[in-house]
């Protein structure tokens, strides 16, 4: 596919702008290099912006999206957990605030319910849903990267049954548990251990069930944050559509989808199911070119480029800022 420099340059400039505002406006250094070297934040901004431009350059080619999304997502998670580990070992400058927060996605929901006030992480999460729809679940979540790696390989043909019943039940149980813990004034340490147990169960699902099924079972059927994304993603105008006039029903897209969003019923309806994260893995698998990004009256190519611009810029910026 012919690639142009416009999208990578736009990502480079926008990422630079976002991080420059953080560097200039936030009193406490947020960029890691600035905490060690005076002025080092500007070097970090340049490196992260170059990284974003490179990712955008590669992802212009639909055939490279799946591989590069996994590379960058994995790199994001490694960087996140490496900084957390070093910070816990005593180097507090590697932590965002110096205060420990449990790195389980469920805490984005349960934490504010338990504490009674919203957190910075919750604001960040809701902002990404507003700007790029469900991209949180395919580019930014550190647990999602592990689930993606575990589900690598051929996806099973049969759809995951009763996932919405399970998702809704888990979501309601998490909210109810957080409210109950707050009402009973359960100590923070005890509540944290309970939340940690929820995270351990999620990891077991990833390592056993997702690996066996060849699909991201943790993200699509267990994680309550994924459930919020599935419902709230409609506040964002980006959509994925299937042109039924050209679709051959070959089901190649279904085999490439790890989010259980392209079952036969979804394809017949002309759009992916609710668990679609707009990741774009299916676009290259569709030899008829029937799967397309849509945004108002823009052409599919323009809509896809705009989605990549927003999502890759968010990914690169978050990589520089995502620390506990």
Beta strands, then each sheet from edge to edge (+ up, - down):
strand 1: 239-242
strand 2: 291-294
sheet 1: 1+ 2-
end
